Amino acid sequence: MRLDGRRARAARFLTDFDSSVNMVRAVGRFLRGKDHRGLSVGPGSIPIANALSGLPHSLRRRIFVAMGALQGIPLNAVGQVRAEDIAHWVTQQYQGGPYPAVVIGAPSGAALHLAAALRAPYLPQTTLVAARDRLTHPDDPTGAMHAIAPLAKRVAQNNPDVAVYHMHDPAQDRPMLEAMAYLRLKRLRLGRTYERFLEQRLEPGGTIILLECTRDWRTRKVAERVYFQFGALGGVPEDEYHDSGERIADYLHREGSPYQRWAPPEPDARRPEAEWGFEPTLRADVQRLAERFGYPLRRLVTVEPQQLSPFVADLYRWWYRRRGMPANRLLAESYVQWDPLWTLRLGAVPFWLRFNMRPSYEDLQRYLDGTEPYDYIHVNLFSQGLCSPGVVPTEQWRDLAASSARIRGELIGVDESAYPVDIGSSLRYQPALQALPPRHPLPPPLPAGNIDRFLTETGDPTYAVEWI
């Protein structure tokens, strides 16, 4: 098969709203001088976004479900999924080179901005494949595990270099679960495609940065290299997924569910969290290749994915000031609504919010309470299509930005009347960024060695990050 055909085949298996896919698309486009409007697959259009968000609530909710069905591949196509085809699609997003650094591992919006500063491609360990599924109920995790197990086993058997995590989260992903099942493929080895990319496209002496998030979760082994994870990081604590009480009963009632509580399969171990966690088996493979070609290997280790956000925000602030820029504008982006090109053009300090939930709100609040005040604070919020437990209302986000900024704090790119069923949010965020002042030329790459200089000059031991 021709290379372009292989790339097209892999693209059919990928999910457009996946965190890793959006990191790859955003970094790849940034390295080509392009923005990340519409998650790199749609337009950036406020009029279209407003028209969609102006639809009746019930219709907007049905559109979220329909979008999930369109993202899922037919069940009879799941056996065609090949991890090396997906790796090929990843590497084809990056043209030119050689590159001074490459970032590999767990996804993080903060790491996206680090990669952009370094002009470094990102190679994800984990990618999402969605299977079309309208038969299992979102609130029946045990039934979902048994129904999807044969498909997950087939993917694992066909792809010996990956572990397959069937992730089922009816709190945050409910509209999507009404039409699809999440299969996250987590690499255990680099594989030939990633190895070839590093050999050919990383400059001699270039740095490999390994992103390791040690966040784990209760899981159940289904088969060799196949695991079921009920719940995910968000507004519902892990314990509440497994011991659901009154709050979950109220949520299920509001959603019209025939269930009053969740009864997930009994977990048998804690393993890397399906979306954000790093499987450490990959580290040995990366170390072997780095030693073989003489590439310096640095590890960036966190417990939670969002712990990188204060670190990268302060790195950007330090970097801007070294370039003689004011560094007085904070841009808080949520989930995959990010744009590294316009962040740098605006001279904005990026602070990534993993989602629109209470833990992310509290992390931003802690950061703003402990840092030098910003003159301007802009907050953009991702909408997931329902009012999940733990969703923070827009007025709280707005008040936090306004009370923390010295001159102006605001929400941007959010239809507050439609949130969190703001179906136009993915079309609105990039034009909202582009409308902000001022404009700066793109800087030359930040050398990876400057991360050490930043830590030495700031002397701040409070980051929950290990730079090894």
Stockholm file with secondary structure:
# STOCKHOLM 1.0

chainA/1-468         MRLDGRRARAARFLTDFDSSVNMVRAVGRFLRGKDHRGLSVGPGSIPIANALSGLPHSLRRRIFVAMGALQGIPLNAVGQVRAEDIAHWVTQQYQGGPYPAVVIGAPSGAALHLAAALRAPYLPQTTLVAARDRLTHPDDPTGAMHAIAPLAKRVAQNNPDVAVYHMHDPAQDRPMLEAMAYLRLKRLRLGRTYERFLEQRLEPGGTIILLECTRDWRTRKVAERVYFQFGALGGVPEDEYHDSGERIADYLHREGSPYQRWAPPEPDARRPEAEWGFEPTLRADVQRLAERFGYPLRRLVTVEPQQLSPFVADLYRWWYRRRGMPANRLLAESYVQWDPLWTLRLGAVPFWLRFNMRPSYEDLQRYLDGTEPYDYIHVNLFSQGLCSPGVVPTEQWRDLAASSARIRGELIGVDESAYPVDIGSSLRYQPALQALPPRHPLPPPLPAGNIDRFLTETGDPTYAVEWI
#=GR chainA/1-468 SS CCHHHHHHHHHHHSCTTCHHHHHHHHHHHHHTTCCCGGGGTSCCCHHHHHHHHTSCHHHHHHHHHHHHHHHSBCGGGGGGCCHHHHHHHHHHTCCSCCEEEEEEESCCHHHHHHHHHHTCCEEESEEEEEEECCSSCTTCHHHHHHHHHHHHHHHHHHCTTEEEEEEECTTTSHHHHTTEEEEEEEESSCHHHHHHHHHHHEEEEEEEEEEEECCEEEEEEEETTEEEEECCSSSSCHHHHHSCCHHHHHHHHHTTCSCSSCCCCCCCEEEECTTTCCCTHHHHHHHHHHHHHTCCEEEEEESSGGGHHHHHHHHHHHHHHHTTCCCCEEEEEETTCCCHHHHHHTTCEEEEESSSBHHHHHHHHHHHHHSCCCSEEEECCCCCSSCCTTBCCHHHHHHHHHHHCSSEEEECSCCTTTTTSCTTHHHHHHHHHHTSSCCCCCCCCCCTTHHHHHHHHHCCTTCSCEEC
#=GC SS_cons         CCHHHHHHHHHHHSCTTCHHHHHHHHHHHHHTTCCCGGGGTSCCCHHHHHHHHTSCHHHHHHHHHHHHHHHSBCGGGGGGCCHHHHHHHHHHTCCSCCEEEEEEESCCHHHHHHHHHHTCCEEESEEEEEEECCSSCTTCHHHHHHHHHHHHHHHHHHCTTEEEEEEECTTTSHHHHTTEEEEEEEESSCHHHHHHHHHHHEEEEEEEEEEEECCEEEEEEEETTEEEEECCSSSSCHHHHHSCCHHHHHHHHHTTCSCSSCCCCCCCEEEECTTTCCCTHHHHHHHHHHHHHTCCEEEEEESSGGGHHHHHHHHHHHHHHHTTCCCCEEEEEETTCCCHHHHHHTTCEEEEESSSBHHHHHHHHHHHHHSCCCSEEEECCCCCSSCCTTBCCHHHHHHHHHHHCSSEEEECSCCTTTTTSCTTHHHHHHHHHHTSSCCCCCCCCCCTTHHHHHHHHHCCTTCSCEEC
//
